[in-house]
């Protein structure tokens, strides 16, 4: 009786682990691209993103009639926010996720962890869960502002200069606050974060990813809230804020850019409040 070639599962796993960084990087690129494609397609709203994009600041005041949200619209809005956050935040989270994969691989080579597929997906899942929590809160705020007639239901941008000024002031003040610095330091120092929060296994990876995601939310939540000012689906604001977050977290001069942006937000708040 002939026996076919025997596949060595251990060797297969080891070969995969040697390419783990390429696999993880490819996965992150794919996730970000799919998320951006979803946003560019209108994020399930049925609206053209071009129609919701404007260079004008503050955005134009348009006639509006806000309607009640059926249950399915809540789901659409939640998916819109969450996938938009994935598109915007995945590039700036990539260095931390790649470092986690590298550290796990090193621990396996040293015999400190069993040779198995790197649980990087669990770390990334924890990170995304943190932004899902933020998205849930953002949808609730959006609903409340629409009910008050302060945000346009179709264009999804602020209709009230005082609301816009308040969001800009809060974002600017937070950029200059000690709490912002604490959260930003955890985002900009992945080695320090992993050394302080290291846990083994899939559950540990999920918990670490969630913790890192919460620091990231703490760092960027007021910046993301500025989408209410310029337009939640305004492509210029989405791309601009995503680029700002990436520079602030990754670039050597990111801290300085963040503080300068805080001053600019405070100035923009005064400009909007003074506008007729």
N, C-alpha and C positions, 0 to 999 in steps of 0.2 A: 504494500500500500504506500503510495507516494504521499509525502507531506509537503505542503506548500511552504514558502519562506516564512520563517518566524519573525514577527515584528517585535522589536524590543521597545516596549512602551516607555521604559526609563530613558532610553537614548532619544526617543522622539520628544519627550518632555524637556530633556536637557538642551536639545537643539532649539526648541521653541524659546526656552529661557534665554539662550544666548542672543536671540533676536528680540528680546522683550521690549527694549526701548523703541525699536522700529515699529513693533506691533502696537505699542501704546501710542506712539506719536501718530501713526496712521489712523488709529481709532479716534484720537482727539481731533485730527484734521477732518475726518469723515463726519463726526458729530457736529463740529462747528459749521461745516459746509451745508449739511442737511438743514441745520437750524436756520442759517442765513437764507437758504432757498425757500424755506417755509415762510419766513418773514417777508421776503421779496414777493412771494405769491399772495400776500395779503393776510397771512397768519390765520386763515380760516374765517375771516370776517366777511368775506364776500365783497370787500372794497378793494379798489386799486391803491397800492401804496403810493403811487405817483399823485393820486388825488388828495392824499392825506399829507403830502410833503410840501413845505413852503419855506422859502428863504426869509420871509418877513418875520421880524421880531419887534414887539410881540406879534403872534399870529393874528390874522384878520378876524374881526368879530362878524360872524355869519349868523343868519337866521337859524333857529334850532327849535326842535320839539322833542324833548326827551321822553322816552316811553318806558314802560315797565319791562323788566328783564324776565323772559321765560327761563325755565331751568336750563335748557340747552345753551342759552346765551351765556349763562354763568360759566359753563364748561368751556365754551369757546374762548371767553375772556381769560380764563385761568390758563388754558393751553397757550394762548397768545402771549401772555406775560411770561410764563415759564420758559417757553422755547425761545422767546426773545432774550431772556436772561442767559440762557445757555449759549446763544449766538454771541452775546456781548462779553460774557465772562470766561468762556472756555479758553481763549487765547492767553489771558492773564493768569489762569489757573494751571496752564500746561507745565511751567517750570516746576511747580510743587509736585504735580502728579508724576512727572518724569523722574524727579529726584526720589520720590517714594519707591518707584519701581526699581531704581538703581540700588537703593539701600537694601531692599528686600533681596535682590539678586546677590549682593555682596554678603549678606547674612547667610544665604544658602551656600555660597561657596566656602564660607568659613565653618560650615556645619552647625551654625546656630539656629537654622530653621530647616525643616524638611524640604527636600527638593520637590516642589510642586509648582503648578502654574501661579505666577505672581498674582496676588489678590488685588491688583490695581483697580479692577472694575468696581470692587466694593468701596475702595477709597473714593473713586470718582462719583459713585452713587450717593455716598454720604454727602459729598459736596453739593450735588444737584438737589438733594432733599432740602438742604438749607435754603436754596434759592426757590424751591417750591413753596416753602413756608413764607418767604418774602412775597412771592407772587400771589399767594392767597390773601395776604394783608393788602397788597396793592389793588387787587380786584375789589375788595371791600371798600377801600377808600375811593376808588373810581366810581363805584355804584353810589356811594353817599354824595360825592361831589356832583354827579349827574342829577341826582334827585333834588339837590339844592339849586340847580341851574347854573352851576359854576364851571362845568366842563361840558363841551359840545359832545353829544352822543356819537355822531358820525365822524367828525374830524378828530375827536379825542384830545382836544387841547383846551387850555384855560380860557374862559370868557370873562374873567374878572381880574383887573389889574392888581387888586390888593391880594388876591390869592397867589398870583404869579410872584408878586414882590415878596410875599411871606415865604414861599418855597425857595426863592433865590437867597433870601436873607438867611434862612435856616441852613441851607447848603453851604453858604459862604462861612457862616459862623462855625459850623461843624468842621469844615476843612481846617480851621485854625485851632481846634479844641484838642486838649490832651487825650480824650477818648479816641479821636480819629487817629492820633499818632500811635497809640497802643495797638489798635487794630491794624494799621498800615504796617507797623513793624513786624507783626506776625505774618503778614502777606509777603513782605519783602525779604524776610529771613527764613527761608524754608528749612535750612539746616537746624536753626534754633528751634523752630516749631516741632520738627520731628524728634529732636533730642529731648524735648520737654514732655511730649505727648505720646511717645512711642508705645504701641500695644501690638501684640501678636495676633495672628489669625485673621479670619475674615471679619468676625465681629469687631476686632480691634481696628481693622482697616476701615470698616464702615464708621466706627465711632470717631476715628481720627479725621476722616473725610468730612464728617458732619461738623466736627469742631473747627476745622479749617474753613469750611463754608460759612459758619456763623461769624468767624472773624472777618471773612470777606464781606458778608452782608453788613456787619458793623462798620466796615470801612467805607462802603459804597452806597448805603441805602439812601442817603440824602441826595447823592448825585443821580441815582436812578429815579428819585422822586421828581427830578427836573423834567422828566418826560411829560408830566402833567402840564408843565409850562409851555414847552415847545411843540408837544404833540406826541402821544404815546406811539403812534405809528408814523411819525415824521422821520423819514429815512435819514435826513441830515442830522437830526438830533441823536438818533440811534447810533449811527456810525461815529459821530463826533464824540459822544460820551464813551463809547466802547474804546475808541483810540485814546481818549484821555485816561481812562482806567488802566489800560495797558501800559502807557508811558509812566503813570504814577507808580505802578507796582514793579515794573521791570527795569526801566531806564535808570542809569546811575544818578541822574539829576531829577528823578521822579518826585522826591520829597519837596524840592524847591518849586517844581512845576505845580504840585498840589497846593502849596501855600499861595503861590501867585494866583492860581485859579480861584482860591477862596476870596482873595481881595477883589478879583474881577467879578465874582458872583455878588459880593456886597455892593459893588458899584452898579451892577446891572439891576439889583433890587431897588436902589435909589432912583435909577433912571426910569424904571417901569412905574414906580409909585408916583413920580413927578409928571409922568406923561398925562396928557389930557384925554 
